[in-house]
Amino acid sequence: MEPLFSPDIHVLYEHSSIPLAIYYTDGGRFFAYLVSEGACKMYESTAEEMLERLNGDDPLDNIVEKEEMIRAISDFSQNDASYNVVFHEYVGKSRKLITIHGIGEHEYTKDGRRYSIIRYDEISDKSRRFLFRDEEREIAERDRLNAEIDDAIARSYTSVLYVNTDDLTVEYVRLNKHGKPLEEECRRDPHLRHVMDVYVNALVYRDDMKGVLKFGDFDYVIKALEENNPLYHTYRTVREGKIVYYRLKIIPFDNGRKLVYGFEHFDDQIREKLARKTQYETQMTLLAGLSCEYESVWLVDATLHHAKLIRSNMKSDIANIMNRDYEGAYETILGNYIEKYVVPEDRERVYSMADINNLMRNTKEDEIYHINYYRVNPNGERNYIQLCIARVTDENGVVRFVCGFRNIDSIIEEEKTKNILFSMAHIDNMTNVNNRRTFDEYMDSNEDKEVPDDLVFFSFDLNNLKETNDSLGHEAGDELIVGAAKCMREVLGSYGSIYRTGGDEFAAIITVPGSERAALIGKLRDSFEKWKGTSVSGLSISMGYVCTKEIPGMSLHDMRREAEKRMYAQKSDYYMQEGNDRRKGRTGYIP
């Protein structure tokens, strides 16, 4: 029989710093298979010790809420109920009492067998005292004499009543300033129903009266306690014209001979909860607004490798097919999607770039990570898709990825149009280098900027272009211009920009380290000398260049003038050597 868990699952969860464990059900019994290093640290035990205890005769021996935990585990393992519980447990050799929040979820192996993952978070002492101050006192008092319990429970609440279950009379253990004025009227008829009627009519907000009055019905309370023990009910009162939240907690006491009715001021906790809910709703509204451009948005837990669909904007007929898996193992959902919809030539690249380990290495908190690929949708249409990934780390160090899929066909078309328009305005059609407009824009925008130390400014002018046009035709002259630009692009293109600034005039602005400059210029001269065309046998060009460090303090415009000056000096030398005056043809050089 194939093992239930693969080696990958074992390694992934065993070395997790998050306290978690893997369980499986066998013969109606819930068994632990694996505990993480984080769980061992929290429980101050080795993995072997924890597995031996969890799989022993009484794995819940150290848990205070033992009966409640048995029900929670049974519902989770057998009935697929959610596992979200808070409990107190003694851990380690020192038997330190800690408060733990457990959250469980079910996963499946490739062959469909189910296993369960439960994650634990230890609640700090400060939070425990704030959130569970009444329960903490109860747990501490369980080991004390019954005589001390009355006072301990009373201190936990603003008001405390004891209900004797044999005759339903009420004893007043503690009353706050709001309950004190009602005591005399309540004592006239000390039975539970009358006391609750007096309290509700005097103090409870009118819309909540009906809900609180039910707890004056003893039969209702006993039935409710069978399902939830302790029994809680939150309601509103009015204090000085303001709504204030209270919580009623009912606990069986003294072997069921009494019921404790504890009234607790619960306004801070409820207000905080409402504020969190409002904040969450605001975040979801913001997310909805921001994600309108995406077909779907997913949340991926990097530690648990778990993915969940949190928003879909796709049309229903397509969404039902492409978002069939709304939640589950990240690699499984990703693999199924790529196999079904990503074009074959893009599959390996997309899977590699979207791998959790690669995302952990390549993404940053303040940047969006993009993966572009082609998808064939269920209608057979080919779309260009962009996967946008944002990395988020919470206060506990847990990394999650927000992943948005969007169709960028229209964006690509728009970019193509922009590039065409830009090219028409800024690129010289004949030579495919930047035109005079682009050159002027660059010079103007950098007029007052400091010139980099390794910048070189070139000025070029073709020799004998007019003679070539006159003797061989303009096609031959055009071939010279195109040939000169090609040589410049091939040698200088990777170092900077080349511009055609006139009919046979060019400029180049590049940055190159001083150690490479001489070799690069030699390579450029060699390229000019070796060029041969179809209509003309060779290329002659005058060149002048200047480096930043030659004359300290030069501006970009100063460098341009100096480069042009040197180019014209070389051109004069050329025509003098050739005995050719450009103004008078081949009749001799006139200075």
N, C-alpha and C positions, 0 to 999 in steps of 0.2 A: 504493500500500500504506500502511495506517495506521502511523504511527510506533510503535516498540516502547514508548517511554516518554512519558507525558503530561507537559505543562508542570508540573503539580502535583508529580509525583514528582521532577522535575529541581530545582525550587526547594527542596523539602523536604529533600533529601539534600545538595545542593550547599552549603547554608549551615549544615549541622550542625557543631557544635563537636566532635562525637565523630569520631575517625578512622575513616572507613568508605569503602567503594567499592562501586559497582554493576558487575556483570560480566554477560556473556551469552556463550553458546557458538555459534560459527558455523563449520561445516565441520570440527568436531573441535577447533578452537582456542578457547581461553578469552580473551576480549577484555574490556578495561576500558572502561566507558562514561563513568563519572563518579566523581570523587573529591571528598570533602568538604573544607571549609576546615580541619577538624581534622586530616585526613590530610596536607594540604599543610604545615601547621605542624609536625607531627611529623617529616616527611621533609625539612623545610627546602627545599621546592621549590614552584614554581607548579603550578597544575592542568595547564597545557599541558605542562610538563616531565614531570610524572608520567605523564600519558596517553601521551606520546610514548615514554617508556621502557617502560611496562607493555605497550604494544601493539607494541613493537619486536621485533627478531629474538631477543633474549635477555633477557626481562623479569626473569629470576631471577638475573642476573649477580652482583648484590651480596649474594645470600643464601648463607650458609655451607653450610647443609644443602640443597643444590640438588637432589640426587637424591631425597631424602625429600620435598621440597616438590612435585616433579613428580608423584610418586605420589599425594600428598594431594590436589592440585588435580584430577588425572585422576579419582580416585575420587569426588570431590565433584561435578564437572561432568558426568561421564558415568554414574556408577553411583549417584547420589543418596546417597553415603556422607556421614556427618557430617564437617564441617570444623572441627576443634578442634586447632590445632597451635601449638607454641612453636618459634621459630627465631631465629637471629641474623642481622642484616643491617647492612651499611655504608650510612650515610645521609649526605646533604649533601655539600658540596664538601670538607669536612674528613674525610669518610669515617669518621665516628664509629660505632663498633660498638655497637648496641643490641640488647636482647632484646625480642621482640615475641610477644604471644599473639593469635592470630587465630581468630575464631569466624564461621562462615558459615552462611547459611540461604537457602532458595529461596523466591521469591515469584512471583506470577503476575499478568499484566495482565488486564484485563477480558475480553479475547478468549481467554484461556487460555494465552498464551505465557509461558514461564518465564524469569525472570532471577534473579540471585543477588546477595545483599548480604553483604559480608564486613566485619566490624568488628575493629579492631585496638586493642590496649591495650599501651602500652609498659611493660615491667616495670622497676621502679626498680633502680638499681645495688645498693642494699642487699638487695632481694629476690632479684635475680639472683645475687649472691654467695652468698646463703643457699640458694637452691633449685637453682642450677645451677653450683655451685662446681667440680665435676669437669669438666663440659662447657666451662665458660669457660676452664679451664686447657688443655684439649685444643685449643680454637680458637686460643688464643694461641701454643701450641707448634707449630702447623702450619707457621709461617713460620720456625722455628728449625732448627738443625742436628739431625740424628738423634741425635747423641751426647748432646744435652740432654734428649731426650724421656723416657729411662728415669727420670731423677731427677724430672722434672716430674710424670709420671703417678704415680710412687710416693708423692709428697707428697699426692696427692689422696685416698688411701685408707689405712685402718688396716693392711691387708695387700695385697700385690700378688704374683701369680705369673705367669710367662711360660710358655706351653706351646708347645714347638717342634712345628710341625705335620708335620714329616717323620718324627719318631720318637715323638712324644707324650710326650717327657720334660719335666719341670717344672724351671724355674729360680726360685729364691726371690729376688725383688727386695726385698721388705720383709715382715716379720712382726711382728704386735703381740705383747703379752705373753701372750696366750692361744694364739697360734699357735706361738710359739717352742718350748715344750716338746714339740711334735709333730714338729719338724723332723728330729730324728735318726731317728725311726721312718719318716718319709716318704722319707728319702734311701736307706734300704735297698732300696726299690723306687720309683724316681723317676717311674714312669709315671703319667699323669693319673688313670686309674681308681683305682689304689691310693691316691694322695694324697687324692683326694676321699673315698674310703671312710674313711680315717683321720680326716680333718677332720670328716666328718658324724657318725661314731660317737662322737667325743670331745666335740663342741661343739654340734651342732644339736639343737634340741628334737625329741623323738621323733615328734610328729605331722607335722613338716615334713621328716623325713629323706628320704622317698621323692622328694619334689619336688626336693631339692638334689642327690641322687645322680644324677639324670638328666644333670647337667652334667659327670659323669665319663665320659659316653658321647660320644666325639668325633663320630660320625656324627649323633647327635641334635643336637649343638651346631651343626654346619655347616648342617644343614637348617633349624634355627630361625633362624640368622643370615640366611638368604636372605629370610626374611619380616620380621625385625626386627633392625636393625643401628643402634646397639648393642643387645645383648640384656640384659634386666634380669630379676632374680628376687629377690623379697623373702621373707625367712624369719625364724624366731625362734631365738634361742639362749638358754641359761640362764647367768646370771652371778650368783653368790652367792645362788642361790635365786630370782632374779627373771627374768622374761621380758624379753629385750632384742631389738629388731628390728635385723636387718642386711640389706644389699642387695648382691647379687652382680651385677657388671656385666662383660660379656664383649665385647671389642673386637678385631677383626682388626687386625694391626699389621705393619709392615715388609713391605708388599705381600703379606700373607697368610701369610708364613713363620712368624708367631707369633700366638698369641692371648693377650691380656691378660686375666687374671682379677683384677678389683679387688674387694676385700671392704670395704664401707663401713658404718660405724656409722650406722644410719638410724633410730634410735629416736625422736629428737625429731620428725622429719618425720612418721613414722607416728602417733605419739601425737597430734600436732596434727591430722592428718587424721581420726583416730578421734574426737577431741574435736569437730571440725567436723561430722562425721557424726552424732554423738550430739546436738549442738545442733540440727542440721537436723531430725532425727527428733522431737526435743522440740517444735520449732516447728511441725512438721506435725501432731503430736498435739494441740497447743494450737489450731492452726487448725481441725482437725477438730472439736474440742470447741466452739469459738466459732462455727463455721459450721453447726452442726446446724440452726439456725433458718432457714437459707437454702436455697432450691431449688438454687442453683448459685453458685459463687464463681469469679471471673475475675481474672486479672492482666493489666494493660494497661501497656505501655511507652509513655510519652508521647512520647519522641523518635522511636522507630521506628514508632509507630502500630501496634503489634502486640498482639494479644489472645490469651490462652491460658486454657482452662478448667482450673482446678486442683482443683475439687471439685464433684460433683453429688450431690444428695440426692433427686432426682426419681425417681418410679417409672419403671421401665425402659421401658414402652410410650410414655410421654410424653417421657422423656429422649431416646429415639432420634430423635424428631422435632424437639424444640425445641433440643437441643444437638448437632445434626448436625455443625455446624462447631465442632471443638474447638480450633482454632488457626488464625490467619491475620491478614489486614489488619483492623484494628479497625473502620474505617468500613464495610467490606464486611459483616462479621458483624453489626454494629449495624444497618445499613440493612436487611439481610435479615430480622432479627428484628422490627424495627419494622413493616416492610411486611406481614409474615405474621401477627403476633399482637397488635400494639397497635391499639386501636380508632381509627378515622379521626380523631375529634375531638382525640385526644391525640398524634398522630404528630408533627406539626410541633414542638410544645413539647418532647417527649421528645428528639427528634433535636437540637434546638438546645441544650438543657440538658446533653446528654451529649457534645456536641462537644468534642474535645480542647482546643481553644483556650479554650472557655468553662470547662472544668474547670480549666485552668491559672490562669485569672483568679479563679475563684469558690471554689476549695477551699483549705482550710488544713490544716496538718499535724496540729493537735490537735482537729479537728472532723470530724464525719461529715456528708457532703453527701447530701441526700435528693432523690429524684425519684419522685413518686407518679403512677400512671397506671392505666388499666383495660386488662386483657388478656383476649382471648378464647382459651382454650386449645383444643387439638385436639378435645376432646369437646364444644365449643360452649358451655362454661361461661364466664361473665364473672366475672373475679377482679380484686380491687383489689391491685395490686402496688406494692411499694416497692423502688427501686434505691438501695442504700446504698453510698456511695463514700468510701473512706479514701485520703488522699494520703500517699505515703511517698517520701522522698528519701534515696538512699544516700550513702556517703562520697565518691563521685565526682561527686555533684551530679545523678545520673540520677533523674528523677521517674517513679514508677510509681503506678498506681491499683489498689487492691484493690476489686473491685466485687461486691457480694452482692445477689442477687435474692430477695425473700421475699414470700409471700402474706400480706397483712395484713387479709384479710376478717374474721377472728376478732377482731383488734385493734380494727378500726373498730367492730364490733358491741359489743365491750366498752366502748369509749369512749362510744358512744351510750348504753349502759345507765348508765354512770357519770354522763353529762351529765343524763340524765332524773332519776336519783336525786338529783343535786346540785340540779337545778332544783326538784324537789319539796320539798327541805329548805330552800332558800335564796332562792327566787324567789316573790314574791307573785303568786298566780294571777290576781287581778283586774286589776292594773295592769302586770304584767310587769316591775316593778322589784324590787330586792333587798328582802327582808323584814326584820322586826325582829331575827330571829336573826342574820342576816348583819351587820346594823349593830352588834349587841352584840359579835360576834366580832371585828369590825374595831376597835372602840374598845378592847377588852381587849388585843388583840395589839399595839396601837400606844400603849398607855398611857404607857410610859416612853421612847418614842422622840422624837427631836428633830423638831419640826414644820417642814416646808419653808417657805422664805420666801414662796413664791407660793401658799400654800394658802388657800382660802376655805371657811368652814363656813356652810351655809345651814340655817335652820329655817323650815318652812312649816306653816300651819294654815288649812284652808278656812273661809270665813265663811258663816254661814247654812245650814250643812248640815242641822241639826235642823229648821229651818223648812221647808226644801225637802222633807225626808222626810215631815213632817207634812202639808204642803199638796199636794205633787205625787206622793208615794209614794217608796218606797225605790229604785225603778228610776231615778228622776230623780236621787236622791242619789248612787247608784252612778255615774251618768253624769258627775256633777261630779268624783268622785274619779278616775275613769279619764281625764277630760279634763285635770285638773291634772297627773297623772303624764305624760301624753303631751306636754304643753308642756315640762315639765322635761327629759324624755328628748331631745326634739328640739333644745333649746338647750344643755343642760349635759352631755348624754350623752358627747360626745367629749372632755370635759375631766376627767371623774371618774365617781363612782358616786352613784346616787340610791337612797334607801331609803324604804319606807313603814313608819314606826315606830309607827303607831296607826291608828285608824279613818279620821280625816281629817287625820292628821299625817304630815309628810314631812321628811326631812333630805337634804342633798346635800353631799358633800365633794369638792371639785375643786381642781385646780392651774391657775392662769391667770396670765400675766404682768401686772404692774400696769398696763402701758400698754393692755391689752385689757379690763381689768376693768369699767370704766364702760360701755363699749359692750355687753358681754355681759349685764350686769344690765339695761340698757335694753331689749335684745332680749328678755329673759325677761319683763319687765313687759308689753311690747308683745304678746307671745304670749298671756299671760293675758287681756289686755283684748280681743283679737280673737277669742278662742275662742267658739264658739257650738255648743250641743248640739241634740238633737232634742226633748227634753222641757223643757229649760231654755234660756233665751235668753242667759245669760252666766255668767261665773265670777268670783268674788271670793275672794281669798286673801291672808292676812297673811303677811309675809315679814320675817325678820330675818337678817342675815349679819354675819360678822366676818372680818377679814383678819389674817394672822399679824403683820404689822408694826405694826398699830394699837396693840397693848399688848405690848411686848417681854417675853419669858419665859413667855408663855401656853402651857399644855399643851393637848392636844386636848380634854380634858374641860373645861378653862377656856373654850375657844372655843365648845364646845357650850352651856354655861350662858349665855355672853354672847349668843350668837345667839338662844337661846330667850327670853332677857330682852327683847331688842329686838323679837322677833316678837310677844310678848304686849303690849308697849307699843303696837305698831302696831295690834294687834287691839282694844285698849281705845279707841284713837282712832277706829277704824272704827265701833265700836258707839256711841260717844258722838255721832259725827256722824250716825249713822242713827237715834239716839234709841231704840235697841233694847237692852234688857237680856236677855241670854241666859237668865237665871234666871226672868224674869217675863214673857217674851214681848214684845209691842209696846206696853207700857204706859209706856215711858220708861226712860231710863238712870239706874241707881242707882250712885253711886260707891262 
